[in-house]
């Protein structure tokens, strides 16, 4: 089957260079790797890897709990979400 479609992708030049270096160790190009990704996506009927939600680490969770305690004890915010909202996060 002849390859006739063109896919243009914008990517950070550093990421491209690192990927080229990595894939060259396997004797393939970035184009080969992208084709492999697309074929495997089709075979899997979706992404060929699991997506995971970021779970805050223990330090972040501790800071969130501390700020909630401050809020409960008459702090400026009723909860962390309000604080983040005011901060624009």
N, C-alpha and C positions, 0 to 999 in steps of 0.2 A: 504494500500500500504506500503510495507516494505521499510525502508530507507536503501539503499545499497551504495549510493555514499558518498564519503568523500571529504570534502572541507577543505583544509588547508589554513589558513589566518595568515599572519604576522601582528601584531598590537602592538602598544606601550603597555607595561604591565599596565601602569597607566590607560590608556583608557579602557583596558579590565576590570580592577578591578572596575572602575567607572560604566561601563555598567552593569557588574554583579550586583553591588549594586542597581542600578536603576531598572533593570528588575526583581530582586528578590522581589521588592515592589509590582510588578504585579503578582508574582507567576510564572514567566517564566524564562527560562535560556537564555543565549546569543544565543545558538543554536536555541531555539524557536523563538527568535526575528529575527534572520537571515532568518529562514524559512518563517516567516511572511513577511519580506521585499521582499524575492524572489517571493512568491506567489502574493503579491500585485503588484509587478513590472509586472508580467505576466498579471494580471487582467487589469492593466492600459495600457499595451502595451508600457511601458517605465518606467522611474523612478517614484516612487509614491510621488514625491514632486517636486516643481518648483526649477530649478536652477536659481540663480541670479548672474548677473555680479557685481563685486565689484565696487561701485561708490565712488570715493574719497570724503572725508568729506570736509566741508567748509574751514578748515585750510589748508588742502593739496591743494585744488583748488586755494586758495589765494597764496600759495607759488609757484605754477606752473605759475600762471599769473604774479607774480612778476618777476620770472626768465625769462619769455618771454619778459617782458618789458625791463629788463636789456639787453637781447640779441638784441632787436630792437634798443636800444640806444648805439650801438657800443660794446656790450659785446662780450665775447669770442665765444659764440655759437649763431647760427641763430635761434635755437628753443630748447625747452625742450628735445625733442627726441635726438638731437645731444649731449646734456649735459649728459643725461642718458647713451647714447651709450658709451661715453668716460669713464664714471664711471663704465661701465660693468653691468649696471642694465637693 
